[in-house]
Amino acid sequence: MWAAIYAVSQLIVFVVCCWAVLSPRVNDGLLGRISLILMLFASLGCIAWAIHWPWEVQRPGAMFSLAVAGMAIRCWWMKTCGPNVRRHIKRRIRKCN
């Protein structure tokens, strides 16, 4: 029973990641798209692993956790350091002109 619930929840994550990668509204950049694709494949691996070997979901689960951690680090970077770095780069470009 828990394997079916796990597979359905990973399927929902898979569908949302597919939508985010293919949607023109989501402007994540290259690193964001790569992280979303990694999360997409990790959730697909979790679904397949849970269906075939429900007692052992370590490998794809670890990859999925790394993908989520990568998205969290990227989000933290964009909220804290990103604006300052962008401002610094724009200032340097204006000085070169």
C-alpha positions in Angstrom: 0.0 0.0 0.0 2.7 2.5 0.9 4.5 1.7 -2.4 1.4 2.8 -4.4 1.1 6.0 -2.4 4.8 6.7 -2.8 4.6 6.0 -6.6 1.6 8.4 -6.9 3.3 11.2 -5.0 6.4 10.8 -7.2 4.2 10.8 -10.3 2.7 14.1 -9.2 6.3 15.5 -8.8 7.2 14.1 -12.2 4.2 15.8 -13.9 4.9 19.2 -12.2 8.6 19.0 -13.2 7.6 18.2 -16.8 5.3 21.2 -16.8 8.0 23.5 -15.3 10.6 22.4 -17.8 8.3 22.8 -20.8 6.4 25.9 -19.7 7.5 29.3 -21.2 6.3 31.0 -18.1 8.9 29.5 -15.8 12.1 31.5 -16.3 14.6 29.4 -14.3 17.6 29.7 -16.5 20.0 26.9 -17.5 20.9 25.8 -14.0 17.2 25.7 -12.9 16.2 23.7 -16.0 19.0 21.2 -15.4 18.0 20.8 -11.7 14.3 20.3 -12.8 15.3 17.7 -15.3 17.4 15.9 -12.7 14.5 16.0 -10.3 12.2 14.7 -13.1 14.4 11.7 -13.8 14.9 11.1 -10.1 11.2 11.0 -9.5 10.8 8.6 -12.5 13.5 6.4 -11.0 11.7 6.4 -7.6 8.5 5.4 -9.3 10.1 2.5 -11.1 12.1 1.4 -8.1 9.1 1.5 -5.8 7.0 -0.6 -8.2 9.7 -3.3 -8.7 11.5 -3.3 -5.4 9.2 -1.7 -2.8 11.3 -2.7 0.2 14.4 -0.8 -1.1 14.1 2.8 -2.4 17.5 4.2 -1.4 19.4 5.0 -4.7 16.7 7.0 -6.6 15.6 8.5 -3.3 19.1 9.8 -2.6 19.2 11.3 -6.1 15.9 12.9 -5.6 17.0 14.4 -2.3 20.1 15.8 -4.0 18.0 17.3 -6.7 15.7 19.0 -4.2 18.8 20.2 -2.2 20.2 21.6 -5.4 17.0 23.5 -6.1 17.0 24.8 -2.5 20.6 26.0 -2.8 19.8 27.7 -6.1 16.7 29.4 -4.6 18.8 30.6 -1.6 21.5 32.0 -4.0 19.0 33.8 -6.1 17.4 35.4 -3.1 20.5 36.4 -1.1 23.6 36.7 -3.3 22.1 36.9 -6.8 21.0 40.6 -6.8 24.3 41.8 -5.4 26.3 39.9 -8.0 24.0 41.1 -10.8 24.3 44.7 -9.6 28.1 44.3 -9.4 28.3 42.9 -12.9 26.1 45.6 -14.4 28.3 48.3 -12.7 31.4 46.7 -14.2 29.9 46.6 -17.7 29.0 50.2 -17.5 32.5 51.2 -16.5 33.9 49.3 -19.6 31.8 51.3 -22.0 
